[in-house]
């Protein structure tokens, strides 16, 4: 029994660690499973939106934005949501902090694929609401298919895809120029780096702010999509079907992630760094 309890403890510790490191929308799984949501009231006009009592006006704003946000996510992911949506709207900071371990966030998708929105999105950060809602719905869409912030898909892709689908949601505070300057200085994410359950290659591990990391990741996802959307579509659908990330990328683009990264960073910085080992054009 002692051995089994210790093993469970280790597994829970790894889950918590991975969740904290994984992304803008990740919180510890243990906390999320222990917090009931029975106090949230479904909106009469759209039961996908549930709200803390007193926050109905916030929920109505979400309901008005939801059709467009869902359409953008489903178009960006090339398939409908596989499961019903549940969006929980908090009207108080206490509510958000009760369900999200990192309450400084504006929104969070917890490990059981429930989305929580903070009250700041309806006040000081109200201009961010449409993009952040779409960003988090992208996380939810992928999470419904491969699991919550699966470490088998690198953090840059989780965040880059969500930012790209939401037209910059989550990356609003870092410009492309700022992100290119960071690339020139050698501060850039590594497309080929493998994530693990207890170590995610996120911005802070690479000397990047969160917003620059999101912007660089978004720019790379957009680069791949613009260069060869059919190949990008095949790649993303394979990932959503739980195929191996690196193998799916190689099959779709006829190059590995490192080669694609070199091409991207050279194009962004104007540096001719590819030399004789340049990867073939993405066609």
Secondary structure, DSSP 8 states (H G I E B T S, - for coil): -HHHHHHHHHHHHHHHHHHHHH-TT---HHHHHHS--TTEEEETTEEEEEEETT-HHHHHHHHHHHHHHHHHHHHHHTS--SS---EEE-SSHHHHHHH-S-TTSSEEEETTTEEEE-GGGGTTTGGGHHHHHHHHHHHHHHHHHH-TT-TTS-HHHHHHHHHHHTTSTT-TTS-HHHHHHHHHTT----TT---BTTB---GGGGT--HHHHHHHHHHHHHHHHHH-HHHHHHHHHHHHTT--HHHHHHHHHSS-HHHHHHHHHHHHHT----GGG------
